[in-house]
Each structure stands twice: as C-alpha cells, then as structure tokens.
Amino acid sequence: MNEEEMIAVTYLQELYNTTQGNTETQVSMYDLGSALGLEKTEAGRIAEELMVLGFIELKTLAGGISITDEGLNKLGISPAPKDDLSDRPRLSCEQVVTEKDRQVIECVCNSIKDELSKQAHAYNLLDQAVMDLRTIEIHLHSPAPKTAVVLELFRSIAATFNANESFLHLSGITSIIELTDKQ
C-alpha cells in the first residue's frame, strides 16, 4: 500500500470513528481532514477519491459526508442492517411487560446469546452477561414482569460490554435502551 492509499484509509477510518460507523451521520470533509492535519484542498481531494470508489457519500454541497456500507466493508466492518427508528426494537412504557415487549426481549436476548457465542470475551464478562440473561428469563416467568426491571438488566449487560461498541450495536441492546428512554 503506497502512502496515498494509506492516507485515504486513515481518512476513512477517521470518518468511521467520528460518525461511530453510522451511515446516516455526516461530518465536514474539511473538518475531518483538518483533524488529520490535512489542508482543505487535500482533504477535498481525498474525499472525492473515496466518493468515486463508493466508500463515502456526499450529503451536502458544503462538504458534509458520511461513510457508506462499502466504506465499512473496506475497513472490515459489517454494516448494520438498515431500518428506520419506527422499526427498531423498543420496550413499551407500560409498567408490566406486554406481549410485544416479551417478543422484543426474547429477540434481543437471543441476539445477545448469538453475539456472545461468536466473540471471544473474558470469562468474568461472559459470567456477568449470562447471569443477567438468566435473571431476565426468570423475571419473565413472573405473573407481572416489570418492564423497568428488564430495562435495568439490559443496562447492566450494556455496562458489562461498554468498551465493545460492536457487540452492543449488533445485539440491539443500545437501541432498546436509547429508544425506550426517549419515550
């Protein structure tokens, strides 16, 4: 890889870091370049090259750009499935878990289990997550399981893996917490 290609990959990586991999988040191509110590014209040139390759998308005429799924793939990162906020899983505001909540909870728990089985984690992290998952499963057997209790257990799992952004995103746990908190 030559120096120019390395700069382009660094630029793309910085875009990923700045947007946290969200393909809908945009940043200024010039501010991004400035953060890397590039002049405005150089930042624009690199952004244009990456646009031609399909790794970034121009969002505004003022130079707002975002990373694309192809850009994520270039960095070795799997793009998140596309969905609008209305389709993202969330828990209701009901005090007691509804049937729809139960389906969402089971889906997220299964997703967490799948992610735990795919990724290498320290034993103590696995143990904590498994205990929280088991507590959720037991709580759902209650005649009136509380939504707030399940949400706190999801927060506990998220806190356990707070350094592993990809795990939290893939499992859907951050979506549940953020969207439920916004209600």
FIMAR-79667 format. One record per residue (C-alpha): x, y, z. Coordinates in nm, 2 decimals, always signed. Each point is the difference from the previous one (the first is absolute). Layout:
# residues N
   east  north     up
      X      Y      Z
...
This chain:
# residues 183
   east  north     up
  +0.00  +0.00  +0.00
  +0.15  +0.33  -0.10
  -0.01  +0.32  +0.21
  -0.30  +0.15  -0.18
  -0.20  -0.32  +0.05
  +0.10  +0.00  +0.37
  -0.12  +0.36  +0.04
  -0.33  -0.09  -0.17
  -0.05  -0.29  +0.23
  +0.09  +0.21  +0.31
  -0.25  +0.26  -0.12
  -0.27  -0.27  -0.04
  +0.09  -0.13  +0.35
  -0.03  +0.35  +0.15
  -0.34  +0.04  -0.17
  -0.11  -0.33  +0.15
  +0.13  +0.10  +0.35
  -0.16  +0.34  -0.02
  -0.34  -0.13  -0.11
  +0.02  -0.31  +0.21
  -0.07  -0.20  -0.32
  -0.34  +0.15  -0.04
  -0.06  +0.04  -0.38
  -0.26  +0.27  +0.07
  +0.23  +0.22  +0.20
  +0.18  +0.27  -0.20
  +0.31  +0.20  +0.07
  +0.19  +0.27  -0.19
  +0.26  -0.15  -0.23
  +0.22  +0.30  +0.08
  -0.03  -0.03  +0.37
  +0.08  -0.37  -0.03
  +0.31  +0.08  -0.20
  +0.10  +0.28  +0.24
  -0.01  -0.26  +0.29
  +0.25  -0.20  -0.20
  +0.22  +0.30  -0.07
  -0.10  +0.03  -0.37
  -0.06  +0.32  -0.19
  -0.35  +0.08  -0.12
  +0.09  -0.08  -0.37
  +0.17  -0.33  +0.10
  -0.30  -0.10  +0.22
  -0.24  +0.07  -0.29
  +0.21  -0.19  -0.25
  +0.02  -0.31  +0.22
  -0.38  +0.02  +0.07
  -0.06  +0.02  -0.37
  +0.21  -0.31  -0.06
  -0.19  -0.19  +0.27
  -0.33  +0.12  -0.15
  +0.10  -0.14  -0.34
  +0.08  -0.33  +0.16
  -0.33  +0.00  +0.18
  +0.15  +0.00  +0.35
  -0.16  +0.34  +0.10
  -0.30  +0.19  -0.11
  -0.04  +0.38  -0.04
  -0.30  +0.11  +0.20
  +0.02  +0.38  -0.04
  +0.15  +0.24  -0.25
  +0.19  +0.15  +0.29
  +0.21  -0.31  +0.03
  -0.21  -0.21  +0.24
  +0.10  -0.37  -0.05
  -0.09  -0.33  +0.16
  +0.15  -0.35  -0.02
  -0.18  -0.25  -0.22
  -0.05  -0.37  +0.05
  +0.28  -0.06  -0.26
  +0.22  +0.23  +0.21
  -0.08  -0.21  +0.31
  +0.08  -0.32  -0.20
  +0.33  +0.16  -0.11
  +0.09  +0.04  +0.37
  -0.10  -0.36  +0.07
  -0.32  +0.10  +0.19
  -0.34  -0.16  -0.08
  -0.26  +0.27  -0.06
  -0.29  +0.01  +0.23
  -0.34  -0.11  -0.14
  -0.19  +0.29  -0.13
  -0.32  +0.10  +0.17
  -0.18  +0.31  +0.10
  -0.05  +0.09  +0.36
  -0.36  -0.11  +0.00
  +0.10  -0.36  -0.08
  +0.28  -0.01  +0.26
  -0.08  -0.21  +0.30
  -0.11  +0.18  +0.31
  -0.18  -0.07  +0.32
  -0.34  +0.15  +0.07
  -0.06  +0.26  +0.28
  -0.22  -0.25  +0.17
  +0.09  -0.09  +0.36
  -0.06  -0.37  -0.07
  +0.16  -0.17  -0.30
  -0.25  -0.03  -0.29
  -0.01  -0.28  -0.25
  +0.18  +0.21  -0.26
  +0.26  +0.09  +0.27
  +0.05  -0.37  +0.07
  +0.07  -0.07  -0.37
  +0.25  +0.29  -0.02
  +0.17  -0.11  +0.32
  +0.03  -0.36  -0.12
  +0.13  +0.11  -0.34
  +0.27  +0.23  +0.16
  +0.10  -0.27  +0.25
  +0.04  -0.25  -0.28
  +0.21  +0.26  -0.19
  +0.22  +0.05  +0.30
  +0.05  -0.37  +0.04
  +0.09  -0.03  -0.36
  +0.25  +0.28  +0.02
  +0.15  -0.14  +0.32
  +0.05  -0.33  -0.17
  +0.18  +0.16  -0.30
  +0.24  +0.23  +0.19
  +0.28  -0.07  +0.24
  -0.06  +0.16  +0.34
  +0.16  -0.04  +0.33
  -0.17  -0.26  +0.22
  -0.11  +0.26  +0.26
  -0.18  +0.20  -0.27
  -0.17  -0.31  -0.13
  -0.10  -0.10  +0.35
  -0.15  +0.34  +0.08
  -0.19  +0.01  -0.33
  -0.13  -0.35  +0.04
  -0.13  +0.07  +0.35
  -0.18  +0.31  -0.12
  -0.15  -0.19  -0.29
  -0.12  -0.28  +0.24
  -0.14  +0.27  +0.23
  -0.20  +0.14  -0.29
  -0.13  -0.35  -0.09
  -0.10  -0.07  +0.36
  -0.16  +0.34  +0.04
  -0.22  -0.06  -0.31
  -0.15  -0.30  +0.18
  -0.15  +0.24  +0.26
  -0.37  +0.05  -0.02
  +0.07  +0.37  -0.06
  +0.35  +0.05  -0.12
  +0.11  +0.37  +0.02
  +0.13  +0.18  -0.31
  +0.23  +0.21  +0.21
  +0.17  -0.30  +0.15
  +0.07  -0.15  -0.34
  +0.13  +0.34  -0.13
  +0.24  +0.02  +0.30
  +0.13  -0.34  -0.07
  +0.06  +0.10  -0.36
  +0.18  +0.31  +0.13
  +0.21  -0.24  +0.22
  +0.10  -0.21  -0.30
  +0.08  +0.32  -0.20
  +0.22  +0.12  +0.29
  +0.18  -0.33  +0.00
  +0.09  +0.04  -0.36
  +0.02  +0.38  -0.02
  +0.35  -0.02  -0.15
  -0.12  -0.22  -0.28
  -0.21  +0.23  -0.22
  -0.05  -0.26  -0.28
  -0.14  -0.26  +0.25
  -0.25  +0.26  +0.13
  -0.11  +0.11  -0.34
  -0.03  -0.35  -0.15
  -0.20  -0.14  +0.29
  -0.25  +0.29  -0.02
  +0.03  +0.08  +0.37
  +0.09  +0.37  -0.05
  -0.30  +0.04  -0.22
  -0.23  -0.14  +0.26
  +0.15  +0.23  +0.27
  +0.02  +0.32  -0.20
  -0.34  -0.03  -0.17
  -0.18  -0.11  +0.32
  +0.16  +0.29  +0.19
  -0.12  +0.25  -0.27
  -0.37  -0.10  +0.05
